[in-house]
Every structure is written in structure tokens, then in C-alpha cells.
Amino acid sequence: MNESVHEYCLRDNIELTRCRPYRRTTSICRAKNGAIVRKIVGYRRFEGLRATRELAKLYSSMRLFVNFFQPSFKLKEKHRDGAR
């Protein structure tokens, strides 16, 4: 959370809570989303309304691609080999 959002919440008496009390944040999900965005857009910082509109168009297309056309697998079973 950046400083301006924090000040806004304090000024308007918005209670700040964690999404999952007494648990770590869902950093794995954030890392995956960040990796997808970074792979397409890169690490450069974009600013301005024009960049926002263009990125929104790109993200709407990428969302469909990632959710429907990239394979994802669930682990069917797991076998342990000794201590490994």
C-alpha cells in the first residue's frame, strides 16, 4: 500500500485489515500474476492515461489467454521416495 492510499484511509476512517487474519499474505498468487505481467509488458514503469488505456486493452486480452488457453495441471498423486 502506498503512502497516499494509507493517508486516504486514515482521513476517511477506513479500517485497514488483512485479507486473512493471522496468516501470511498470498504472495504466491501475486508472484504468478507479476510474472505473467512482466513477461508481456516488461519491467518498465508506464505512466499517464494513454498508457493506462493501452495496458487495460492488453490485460483484457491476456486474461483470456492465460485463463483459457494456457495449460494448467493438478497433481493427481504424490509418492515419497525415502527422505525425498
DSSP file (Angstrom, degrees, kcal/mol; ACC not computed):
  #  RESIDUE AA STRUCTURE BP1 BP2  ACC     N-H-->O    O-->H-N    N-H-->O    O-->H-N    TCO  KAPPA ALPHA  PHI   PSI    X-CA   Y-CA   Z-CA
    1    1 A M              0   0    0      0, 0.0     2,-0.1     0, 0.0     0, 0.0   0.000 360.0 360.0 360.0 132.0    0.0    0.0    0.0
    2    2 A N     >  -     0   0    0      1,-0.1     4,-2.0     4,-0.0     5,-0.2  -0.356 360.0-104.8 -85.8 171.1    1.4    3.3   -0.9
    3    3 A E  H  > S+     0   0    0      1,-0.2     4,-2.5     2,-0.2     5,-0.2   0.859 116.3  53.5 -64.6 -38.9    1.5    6.4    1.3
    4    4 A S  H  > S+     0   0    0      2,-0.2     4,-2.1     1,-0.2    -1,-0.2   0.885 110.0  47.7 -68.0 -36.8   -1.3    8.3   -0.4
    5    5 A V  H  > S+     0   0    0      2,-0.2     4,-2.4     1,-0.2    -1,-0.2   0.906 111.5  51.5 -67.4 -40.5   -3.7    5.4   -0.1
    6    6 A H  H  X S+     0   0    0     -4,-2.0     4,-2.1     1,-0.2    -2,-0.2   0.921 110.7  47.4 -61.9 -44.4   -2.8    5.0    3.6
    7    7 A E  H  X S+     0   0    0     -4,-2.5     4,-2.7     1,-0.2    -1,-0.2   0.893 110.3  53.3 -63.9 -39.9   -3.4    8.7    4.3
    8    8 A Y  H  X S+     0   0    0     -4,-2.1     4,-2.2     2,-0.2    -2,-0.2   0.920 109.3  48.5 -60.6 -44.7   -6.7    8.5    2.4
    9    9 A C  H  <>S+     0   0    0     -4,-2.4     5,-3.0     1,-0.2    -1,-0.2   0.905 113.3  46.8 -64.3 -41.5   -7.9    5.5    4.6
   10   10 A L  H ><5S+     0   0    0     -4,-2.1     3,-1.0     3,-0.2    -1,-0.2   0.910 112.2  50.4 -65.6 -41.7   -6.9    7.3    7.8
   11   11 A R  H 3<5S+     0   0    0     -4,-2.7    -2,-0.2     1,-0.2    -1,-0.2   0.870 116.2  40.5 -65.7 -37.8   -8.6   10.5    6.7
   12   12 A D  T 3<5S-     0   0    0     -4,-2.2    -1,-0.2    -5,-0.2    -2,-0.2   0.201 112.8-114.8 -98.7  16.1  -11.9    8.8    5.8
   13   13 A N  T < 5 +     0   0    0     -3,-1.0     2,-0.6     1,-0.2    -3,-0.2   0.877  55.2 164.2  54.7  44.1  -11.8    6.4    8.8
   14   14 A I      < -     0   0    0     -5,-3.0     2,-0.3    -6,-0.2    -1,-0.2  -0.836  37.2-126.3 -93.0 123.6  -11.5    3.3    6.7
   15   15 A E        -     0   0    0     -2,-0.6     2,-0.6     1,-0.1    -5,-0.0  -0.520  16.9-142.1 -73.8 130.2  -10.3    0.4    8.8
   16   16 A L        +     0   0    0     -2,-0.3     2,-0.3   -10,-0.0    -1,-0.1  -0.832  31.3 163.5 -95.0 122.8   -7.3   -1.4    7.5
   17   17 A T        -     0   0    0     -2,-0.6     2,-0.3     4,-0.0     3,-0.0  -0.837  38.4-105.8-130.1 168.9   -7.3   -5.2    7.9
   18   18 A R        -     0   0    0     -2,-0.3     7,-0.0     1,-0.1     0, 0.0  -0.681  25.8-126.6 -91.5 152.6   -5.5   -8.1    6.5
   19   19 A C  S    S+     0   0    0      1,-0.3    -1,-0.1    -2,-0.3     6,-0.0   0.846 104.3  26.2 -68.8 -32.2   -7.3  -10.3    4.0
   20   20 A R  S >  S-     0   0    0      3,-0.2     3,-1.7    -3,-0.0    -1,-0.3  -0.864  91.7-133.7-132.7  98.3   -6.6  -13.4    6.0
   21   21 A P  T 3  S+     0   0    0      0, 0.0     3,-0.1     0, 0.0    -4,-0.0  -0.209  85.6   3.6 -57.2 138.5   -6.1  -12.7    9.7
   22   22 A Y  T 3  S+     0   0    0      1,-0.2     2,-0.3     0, 0.0     0, 0.0   0.694 113.0 101.4  61.4  23.4   -3.2  -14.4   11.4
   23   23 A R  S <  S-     0   0    0     -3,-1.7    -3,-0.2     1,-0.0    -1,-0.2  -0.910  78.8 -99.3-129.8 159.2   -2.0  -15.8    8.1
   24   24 A R        -     0   0    0     -2,-0.3     2,-0.0     1,-0.1    -1,-0.0  -0.356  48.8 -96.4 -70.0 158.7    0.7  -14.9    5.6
   25   25 A T        -     0   0    0      1,-0.1     2,-2.2    -2,-0.0     3,-0.3  -0.322  39.8-100.0 -72.1 162.5   -0.4  -12.9    2.6
   26   26 A T     >  +     0   0    0      1,-0.2     4,-1.6     2,-0.1     3,-0.2  -0.444  60.6 154.8 -84.0  67.8   -1.0  -14.8   -0.7
   27   27 A S  H  >  +     0   0    0     -2,-2.2     4,-2.6     1,-0.2    -1,-0.2   0.762  64.2  63.0 -70.5 -25.3    2.4  -13.9   -2.1
   28   28 A I  H  > S+     0   0    0     -3,-0.3     4,-2.3     2,-0.2    -1,-0.2   0.934 105.0  46.5 -65.1 -43.9    2.4  -16.9   -4.4
   29   29 A C  H  > S+     0   0    0     -3,-0.2     4,-2.5     1,-0.2     5,-0.2   0.920 113.7  48.5 -63.0 -43.8   -0.6  -15.7   -6.3
   30   30 A R  H  X S+     0   0    0     -4,-1.6     4,-2.7     1,-0.2    -2,-0.2   0.898 109.9  52.3 -63.1 -40.0    0.9  -12.2   -6.5
   31   31 A A  H  X S+     0   0    0     -4,-2.6     4,-2.2     2,-0.2    -1,-0.2   0.905 110.1  48.3 -63.8 -41.2    4.2  -13.6   -7.8
   32   32 A K  H  X S+     0   0    0     -4,-2.3     4,-2.1     2,-0.2    -2,-0.2   0.944 113.2  46.7 -64.9 -47.1    2.4  -15.6  -10.5
   33   33 A N  H  X S+     0   0    0     -4,-2.5     4,-2.3     1,-0.2    -2,-0.2   0.906 112.7  50.6 -61.7 -40.7    0.4  -12.6  -11.6
   34   34 A G  H  X S+     0   0    0     -4,-2.7     4,-2.9     1,-0.2    -1,-0.2   0.884 108.5  52.1 -63.4 -38.6    3.5  -10.4  -11.6
   35   35 A A  H  X S+     0   0    0     -4,-2.2     4,-2.1     2,-0.2    -1,-0.2   0.893 109.8  48.8 -65.9 -39.2    5.4  -13.0  -13.7
   36   36 A I  H  X S+     0   0    0     -4,-2.1     4,-1.4     2,-0.2    -2,-0.2   0.937 115.0  44.0 -65.6 -46.7    2.7  -13.0  -16.3
   37   37 A V  H  X>S+     0   0    0     -4,-2.3     4,-3.2     1,-0.2     5,-0.7   0.929 114.2  49.7 -64.4 -45.7    2.5   -9.2  -16.5
   38   38 A R  H  X5S+     0   0    0     -4,-2.9     4,-1.0     1,-0.2    -1,-0.2   0.856 106.9  55.9 -63.7 -34.9    6.3   -8.9  -16.5
   39   39 A K  H  <5S+     0   0    0     -4,-2.1    -1,-0.2    -5,-0.2    -2,-0.2   0.875 118.8  32.2 -64.8 -36.7    6.7  -11.5  -19.3
   40   40 A I  H  <5S+     0   0    0     -4,-1.4    -2,-0.2    -3,-0.2    -1,-0.2   0.906 134.6  23.5 -86.1 -46.6    4.3   -9.5  -21.6
   41   41 A V  H  <5S-     0   0    0     -4,-3.2     3,-0.3     1,-0.2    -3,-0.2   0.801  96.2-139.5 -95.7 -33.0    5.0   -5.9  -20.6
   42   42 A G     << -     0   0    0     -4,-1.0    -1,-0.2    -5,-0.7    -2,-0.1  -0.527  37.0 -64.2  97.7-171.0    8.5   -6.0  -19.1
   43   43 A Y  S    S+     0   0    0     -2,-0.2    -1,-0.2    -4,-0.1     2,-0.1   0.371  89.9 118.4-100.0   3.4    9.8   -4.1  -16.1
   44   44 A R        -     0   0    0     -3,-0.3     2,-0.5    -6,-0.1    -3,-0.0  -0.383  65.1-121.7 -72.1 149.9    9.5   -0.6  -17.4
   45   45 A R        -     0   0    0     -2,-0.1     2,-0.4     2,-0.0    -1,-0.1  -0.822  24.9-159.9 -95.0 127.0    7.2    1.8  -15.5
   46   46 A F        -     0   0    0     -2,-0.5     2,-0.3     5,-0.0     0, 0.0  -0.870  10.7-176.4-107.3 139.7    4.4    3.3  -17.6
   47   47 A E        +     0   0    0     -2,-0.4     4,-0.4     4,-0.0     3,-0.1  -0.950  33.3  46.0-134.1 153.0    2.6    6.5  -16.5
   48   48 A G  S  > S-     0   0    0     -2,-0.3     4,-1.8     1,-0.1     5,-0.1  -0.151  84.0 -78.0 105.0 163.9   -0.3    8.5  -17.8
   49   49 A L  H  > S+     0   0    0      2,-0.2     4,-2.4     1,-0.2     5,-0.2   0.865 124.3  54.5 -68.2 -37.9   -3.9    8.0  -19.1
   50   50 A R  H  > S+     0   0    0      1,-0.2     4,-2.4     2,-0.2    -1,-0.2   0.939 109.8  46.7 -63.5 -45.7   -2.8    6.8  -22.5
   51   51 A A  H  > S+     0   0    0     -4,-0.4     4,-2.7     1,-0.2     5,-0.2   0.882 110.8  54.2 -62.7 -38.0   -0.6    4.1  -21.1
   52   52 A T  H  X S+     0   0    0     -4,-1.8     4,-2.1     2,-0.2    -2,-0.2   0.922 109.6  46.5 -62.0 -44.8   -3.4    3.1  -18.7
   53   53 A R  H  X S+     0   0    0     -4,-2.4     4,-1.9     2,-0.2    -2,-0.2   0.921 114.2  47.3 -64.4 -43.9   -5.9    2.7  -21.5
   54   54 A E  H  X S+     0   0    0     -4,-2.4     4,-2.2     1,-0.2    -2,-0.2   0.908 112.7  48.5 -65.7 -42.0   -3.4    0.7  -23.6
   55   55 A L  H  X S+     0   0    0     -4,-2.7     4,-3.0     1,-0.2    -1,-0.2   0.875 108.1  55.3 -66.4 -36.1   -2.4   -1.6  -20.8
   56   56 A A  H  X S+     0   0    0     -4,-2.1     4,-2.0    -5,-0.2    -1,-0.2   0.908 108.8  48.0 -62.5 -41.4   -6.1   -2.2  -19.9
   57   57 A K  H  X S+     0   0    0     -4,-1.9     4,-1.5     2,-0.2    -2,-0.2   0.930 113.6  47.4 -62.8 -44.9   -6.7   -3.4  -23.5
   58   58 A L  H  X S+     0   0    0     -4,-2.2     4,-2.7     1,-0.2    -2,-0.2   0.924 111.4  50.1 -62.7 -45.0   -3.7   -5.6  -23.3
   59   59 A Y  H  X S+     0   0    0     -4,-3.0     4,-2.6     1,-0.2    -1,-0.2   0.860 105.6  56.5 -64.5 -35.7   -4.7   -7.1  -19.9
   60   60 A S  H  X S+     0   0    0     -4,-2.0     4,-1.1    -5,-0.2    -1,-0.2   0.896 113.0  41.3 -64.9 -37.4   -8.2   -7.9  -21.1
   61   61 A S  H  X S+     0   0    0     -4,-1.5     4,-2.0     2,-0.2    -2,-0.2   0.911 115.0  50.5 -72.4 -43.0   -6.8  -10.0  -23.9
   62   62 A M  H  X S+     0   0    0     -4,-2.7     4,-3.1     1,-0.2     5,-0.3   0.852 103.4  59.9 -65.3 -34.5   -4.1  -11.5  -21.8
   63   63 A R  H  X S+     0   0    0     -4,-2.6     4,-2.4     1,-0.2     5,-0.2   0.926 107.7  45.4 -58.6 -45.2   -6.6  -12.5  -19.1
   64   64 A L  H  X>S+     0   0    0     -4,-1.1     4,-2.2     2,-0.2     5,-0.5   0.917 114.2  48.8 -64.7 -43.5   -8.5  -14.6  -21.6
   65   65 A F  I  X>S+     0   0    0     -4,-2.0     4,-2.0     1,-0.2     5,-0.9   0.943 115.2  43.0 -61.6 -49.0   -5.3  -16.2  -23.0
   66   66 A V  I  <5S+     0   0    0     -4,-3.1     4,-0.5     1,-0.2    -2,-0.2   0.910 119.4  42.3 -66.3 -43.1   -3.9  -17.1  -19.6
   67   67 A N  I  <5S+     0   0    0     -4,-2.4    -1,-0.2    -5,-0.3    -2,-0.2   0.812 129.0  22.5 -77.0 -30.0   -7.2  -18.4  -18.1
   68   68 A F  I  <5S+     0   0    0     -4,-2.2    -3,-0.2    -5,-0.2    -2,-0.2   0.710 127.5  34.2-112.5 -23.5   -8.4  -20.4  -21.1
   69   69 A F  I  <<S+     0   0    0     -4,-2.0    -3,-0.2    -5,-0.5    -4,-0.1   0.588  93.3  83.5-116.2 -11.8   -5.5  -21.3  -23.4
   70   70 A Q  S   <S-     0   0    0     -5,-0.9     2,-0.1    -4,-0.5     0, 0.0  -0.813  81.7-118.9 -92.1 131.4   -2.5  -21.9  -21.2
   71   71 A P        -     0   0    0      0, 0.0     2,-0.4     0, 0.0    -2,-0.1  -0.361  29.8-174.5 -70.1 146.2   -2.5  -25.4  -19.7
   72   72 A S        -     0   0    0     -2,-0.1     2,-0.4     2,-0.0     0, 0.0  -0.996   6.8-157.4-137.5 141.7   -2.6  -25.9  -16.0
   73   73 A F        -     0   0    0     -2,-0.4     2,-0.4     2,-0.0     0, 0.0  -0.911   7.1-146.5-122.6 145.2   -2.2  -29.3  -14.3
   74   74 A K        -     0   0    0     -2,-0.4     2,-0.5     0, 0.0    -2,-0.0  -0.883  33.5-106.5-106.2 143.4   -3.3  -30.5  -10.9
   75   75 A L        -     0   0    0     -2,-0.4     3,-0.1     1,-0.2    -2,-0.0  -0.555  29.2-167.1 -70.4 120.0   -1.2  -33.1   -9.1
   76   76 A K        -     0   0    0     -2,-0.5     2,-0.3     1,-0.3    -1,-0.2   0.930  65.9 -17.0 -76.4 -47.3   -3.0  -36.4   -9.3
   77   77 A E        -     0   0    0      2,-0.0     2,-0.4     0, 0.0    -1,-0.3  -0.978  58.2-138.7-155.1 164.5   -0.9  -38.2   -6.6
   78   78 A K        -     0   0    0     -2,-0.3     2,-0.4    -3,-0.1    -3,-0.0  -0.993  10.9-163.8-133.1 132.2    2.4  -37.9   -4.8
   79   79 A H        -     0   0    0     -2,-0.4     2,-0.5     2,-0.0    -2,-0.0  -0.941  12.2-142.9-117.3 138.7    4.9  -40.6   -4.0
   80   80 A R        -     0   0    0     -2,-0.4     2,-0.7     3,-0.0     3,-0.1  -0.859   4.9-159.1-102.2 132.3    7.6  -40.3   -1.4
   81   81 A D    >   -     0   0    0     -2,-0.5     3,-1.7     1,-0.0     2,-0.2  -0.830  59.6 -65.8-111.5  91.1   11.0  -41.9   -2.1
   82   82 A G  T 3  S-     0   0    0     -2,-0.7    -1,-0.0     1,-0.3     0, 0.0  -0.492 114.6 -14.7  67.7-129.0   12.7  -42.3    1.2
   83   83 A A  T 3         0   0    0     -2,-0.2    -1,-0.3     1,-0.2    -3,-0.0   0.515 360.0 360.0 -85.5  -4.9   13.5  -39.0    2.8
   84   84 A R    <         0   0    0     -3,-1.7    -1,-0.2     0, 0.0    -2,-0.2   0.450 360.0 360.0 -92.6 360.0   13.0  -37.2   -0.5
